[in-house]
Amino acid sequence: MPRVTSHSWAWSAATAACACAIGGQWVQAQRPPAPPAVPGSTGHLWIQAVPLDDRQQLLLVIDPSLRNAAVYHVDGPSGSLALKSTRNITWDLMVGDFNAQEPKPMVLRRMLEAGAETRPIGQNPP
């Protein structure tokens, strides 16, 4: 049986380290590339899934930093994902009221402002 020397241990350790390094690069190369960074995005998304029926879900994805929203339908049996709508919601969030029913927000605000002048907050008339 051959005698193992410290030199052969060092050679074995170096060979193993090279194999791990090369193997690690190979494994890394097998991963899909990361999507490109979107300027201004923090990478944090808000995601909500809502069942539509027994077969489908609605998936809402919002990037709060960019104020973008995307709506998908997910088919349960097939697992397919279909993009239904996407838009920047910056301007949507600036609209005071849209499709609002009576009393509209401005009317409520006026009522509250007028009521605050006549009685303290929290006190209702008898």
Secondary structure, DSSP 8 states (H G I E B T S, - for coil): -----HHHHHHHHHHHHHHHHHHHHHHHHTS-------TT--S--EEEEEE-SSSEEEEEEEETTTTEEEEEEEETTT--EEEEEEEE-TTGGG-S-SS--SS-HHHHHHHHHHHHHHS-TT----
